[in-house]
Amino acid sequence: MRSRGRLAVLLVSLPVITYAVVGGFMGKAIAREDSYQSLRIFEDVVTLIMNSYVEDVKVDEVMHGAMHGLADGLDPDSAYLTAEQVAAFERRDQNGPADVGLELTRQYYLRVIAARDGSPAALAGLRAGDYIRAIDGQSTRDTSVVAGQQLLRGKAGTPVRLTVLRGNAAEPHAVELTREARPALPARGRLAANLTGYVRIAEFDRQTASQVKAEVGKLTTAGATRLVLDVRGTAFGDVEAGLDTARLFVPDGVLTYRQDRGKEKEAVSAARADGALTLPLAVLVDFGTSGPAEVLAAALAGNDRAMLVGERTLGRAARQKLVRLPDGSGLILTHLLYLTPGSEAIHEKGLTPAVVVERAEVEFGQQPSGDPALDKAIESLGAAARPAA
């Protein structure tokens, strides 16, 4: 191998080596011979591409592809960001204050986790599981979740065009949405059938726990004797706000464990004043239930405080951090996991409901008729309340 070629490989490989060291995922293993062997192989592969590929190769493009591949091999929320994407991420505006109300994951292409209630995306008929094949004509095949969210953000009133594929449809749908800035969505309650209170939580913020408590109080006054919390398609907000809401229903016990790399897991437990709401409880979940809603559902089910009804959840209960690299690029790395009260991982595994109700498949632009999951939750709560014969 020519010395000049080795020098070039060393220079362009520096971010990868930094990734291995700083990211922590190789950690102490970097000192082992097998890790050195992997890095030597990587160097050989890059040099072979430079010296043997049929056309001249732009090594920085090859290295960017390698960095993307390394991050893609971790989980959908970990990502390699260019220097420009890092700058936008650190500004936090990510191209503007408005969006279309989508939460995304990555599965070959970008995929919808949830469309926020009342958002442009929800009103256009997008739903959990839809694939976003392109944004403004740009394929999302190699687009990270962070980069995808950046592309969706912008100034209020500006358009964005999505190419959407649902299920096994042969042809995608072209959807044009207008970005808008929307205020936080409060928890809302109503009295459903059979004296069952129903509370919809569309997102979690600092006010959610107090809003839920107030709504349940109103429903109890109106005669509710049991309660359904609906967190289907709820992927927005802060995990700590989800835990604050769980405290309303759990008088004692572990709500979740936080597992950070290289540290002992940390228990988050109910406190003395928790558990004020005592109505029998069911929680509606689906593929779009993730993040704070998923941690809430795990806390309630894990303490035998609620039955979960609906579909298996996504499995997205973790915290990420940005690690900057010497050339200004960076890595978004998952570094902390939230576990169930039984110390089981939620991230990339999800929660299986006690009562499974599959979501009805509908054509793009159509709305499902009825709400079988809510009906089943009401039925199950009623059956649980009846004395045994």
N, C-alpha and C positions, 0 to 999 in steps of 0.2 A: 504494500500500500504506500503510495507516494506521501512524503511528509507534508506537502502542501495540502493534499486532500485530507490528511488526518487533522491538520490545523483547522481547516474549514469545518469539518465534522465536529471538532471540539467546540468551536465557537457557536455553531448553530444548535449544538446539543446542550449548551449550558442551561437553557430554560427547562429542558427535560430532567437534567440532573437536579436542578433546583427543585423541581416538582417532587422528585422522589424523596428529597431530604426535607424540604419545608412542609410539604403536605402532610407528612406524618404517617402516611399509609404504609410506607416501607419501614419507617422508624428505625429501630435498632437492627432490623434485618439487612439494612444497607451494608453492614459490615460483614455479612456472610458471603461466602464464596459464590453461592448461587445467584445472589443479587449482582455481584460484580460480573458474573458470567452473562447475565441478562443485559447489562449495560454494554459489555463488549460486543455481544451479538447485535445490539441496536446500532452501535457504531459501525459494525461491518455492513449491516443492511443499508444504512444511509450512504456509505462510501461506495458500495456496489451500485446503488442507484445512480450516484453521481458519475461513476466511471464507466458503467456498462449499459445504461439505458440507451435506447436507439436515438433519442433526441437529447439536446441539452436540457438540463433540469434546473429550475429555480429552487434552490435548496430551501429558501425560507418558506415557500409554499408547501414543500414536502414536510418540513418541520411543523408548520401549523397544522397540517393534516394529522401528523403523529400526535401532537398535543391534544387535538380534538379526540382522537381515538383513545388516548389514555384516560381522559375524563369520561368519555362515553362508557368505558368499561366499569365505572364505579356505580352510579345510579343516575336516574333521569335528572336529578336536581343539581348534580355536580357538572361543571362546565369549564372549558377553556375560553377566556375572553381576550380579544385583541386589546391593544392599548386604547383605542377609541371606545370600545365597549366598557372597559374599566372606568374611563373618565365619565361616561354617561351613567354608569352604575353608582359611582361615588357622588355624582350630583343629585342622585335620587329622583330627579324629575323624569329621567329616561325619555327624553325628547319632548316632554310636555306634561301638563297636569291632567289631561283627559285620556280616557281609554274607551274600550267598547264593552267592558265587563266580563272578560274571559279569564279564567285561570287555566294554565296549560301544564301538560306533562309532555314527555317525549317517548314515542314508540315508532321508530323508523322516521315518521314525520311528527310534527307537533300534533298533539291530541288534546281535545277539550276535556278538562276535569269538570268544570262547572261554568254555567253562564249566570251571572249575578241577577237576582230578581229585578225585573223592570229595566234592565240594561238594553242598549241597542242590540247586542248579540242575542239576548233572550227573546226580545220582541221579534227578531228575525227568524226565530225558530231553532237556533243552535242549541245543542244539548250535550250532556256528558257522553263521551265516546266518539264524537265526531272527529274526523281527521282534518286538520288544516294543511292542505297540500301546498298552498302558496299564499304569500302576503304581498299584495301589490305586484303580482307577477313573479315574485322571487320565491323559488322553491324552498321549502322548509326541510328538505331531506337531511341536511347537515346543520340545521339551526338549533342552537341550545335553547332551553326554556327561557333563560335570562335574555338572550338576544331576541327571541320571539316576542316577549313582553315589551321589549324596547321598541320593536317595530310597530306594535299595536298602540303605543302611546303617542300623543301629540297634542296639538292645540285643539281646544274645544271647537266643534263645528267643522273640523277637517275630515275628509272621507278616507276610508281605507277599504280596499277590495280584498276579499278572501275567496279562496278556492277550497270548497268544503266537500268532503266525501263521507257518506254515512253508510255503515254496514257493508253489504255486498253490492251496493249500487254500482253499475258500470260506468256511469258518467258523474263527474263532480258537479256541484252547484256553485255558481258565481254569486257571491253575496257582497253588496256594498253597504258598509256601515258608516255612521257618522259618530266620531268621537264626542264624548260629553263627560263633563265632571259632575259627579253625583254625590250628594251628601250621604253620610252613613245611614244604613237601613236599620231602623229600630225593630226589636222583637214585637210581634203582633199576636194577639190572642182572640179566640172566638169560642163560643160554645158549640160543640158538634153534637152528634147523636148520642143517645143513652147517657146523658149527663156527663159527657166526656169533654173536658177542656182541651183545646188544641192551641199550641203556641208555635209559631213559625219563627225560627232564628235563621236569618239569611247571612249574617256575618257576625263576627265577635269583635267588640271593642270595649273600652273601659266602662261603658254604660250598660252593656248587655245584661250583666247579672242583676242589676237593680231593675232593669226593664222587665226581665223575666219574672222576678219576684212580684212586681206590681201587677203584671198581667195575670199571674196565677192567683193573686189576691182577688182581683176582679172576677175571675172565673169561679172561684170558690164561693164568693158572695152570690153569684148568679146560680149556684146550685151544683157546680161540677163536683163529682166524687172521685174522678180519676183523670189522668192527664196524658196527653200525647205531645212530645216534643218532636218537631219536624226539622231535621238538619240534612235533608236530602239536597244535594247540590250545594252544600255549604262548604266552601273551601277558602273563605276569605277571613282575614283578621288575625288576631294574636292568640297564641296557645295559652298564655297566662290568663287571658280573658275567658277562654274555654274552661280552664281550671276553676276560676272564680265562679263560673256558672255551675259547675259540678258541685261546688261546696254547698250550694243551696239545698241539695238533695241528699248529701252523704254526711251523716252525723259523726262518723269515725271511720278510721281505716286509711290505707294508702290510696291516693288518687292516681298517681303515676310515679314512675321512676325516671329520672334523667340520667342517661348513660353517656358521659363524655369520654373521649379516647384517653386511656392511660389513667383514669380516675375511678374511684369506687362509685358505684351507682348511688344516686341521691334520691331519697324518698321525699315525695311531696304528699303530705298527709292532711286530712281534715282536721280542723281546729275545734275548740270547745264550743264555739257559738255556731258551728255549721249544722246543716241538716234541718233548717227551719221548715222546708216544704216536704210534707209527708204523704201526699196523695200517691196512690198506686200509679206507676209510670211505665210508658212505652216510648221508645225512641225510634223514629223512622230514619233509616240510613239507606244509602245506595252508593254506586261507584263514585259519585261526585262528593261524597262525604269524606273530607280529608282535613289535615292540619288540626286546627283547634276543635273542629266538630268531631273529628275522629278520636282525639284525646278525651274529650268530654264523654263520648259514647263508651269508650273503653273504661273510663273511671266509673260510670254508672253501672255498666254490665258487670265489671269486675268486682264490684261491691254488692252484687245481688240487689241493686236498687232499681234496675229497670231491665225490661226485656227489649232486645233489639229486633226490629221488624223491617224487612225489605231485602235489599241486595247486599252482597259482600262489598266492603268498602275498598277504596283504592290502595291504601297502605302508603301514606305520605305524612309521617309524623317525625320530623327531624328538623334540625337547625343547621343552616349553612353559614360559612364565613368566607370572606375574600382574602386570598393570599396573593400579594403582588409579586411579580417576577422582575428580574433586573432590567428587562427591556421595556417595562411599562405595561406589558400584558399581565394577565392574572388568572387565577383559578378560583372558582367557587367550589368549595369542598364541604360536604356534609361532615360535621364533626360531633354532633350530639343527637342522640336518639331518645325518643319518649317511649317508655315501655308500659305495658298494661300493669294493673295492680298485682298480677301474677308473674311479673318480670318477663313477660314474653314481648318480643319485638312487634311493633305495629308497622314500621317502615318497610315497604316492599312486600308485606305479607297481608295486611288488611285485617278486618274484623268480620267474622261470620255471624250473621244474625241468628237468634234462636228460632225465629219464624221467618222463613224465606218466602218472599213474594217477588217474582221476577217482573221487571218493568216491561210494559207492553211496547213492542216495536212499532213505530209509526213512520210514515213517509215524511221526507223533509217538507216543512211548511205546515204539517198537520199537527193537531193537538190530540193527546190521548183522551178517551172518554172515561169519566169516572176516576176513582182513586182507590184501586184494590188494596194497596198497602195500608192506607188509613183505615179502610173498612176492616181489614184483618186485625189491625192493632186494637180497634175498638172492641171487636169481637173477642180477642184474646184477653183484654183487660176485664171484660165482663165475665168470661169463663173463669178467670182466676179469682174473681170476687165471689163467685157462687160457692156455697158450702158443699162439701162432698156428700153424696147421697148415702 
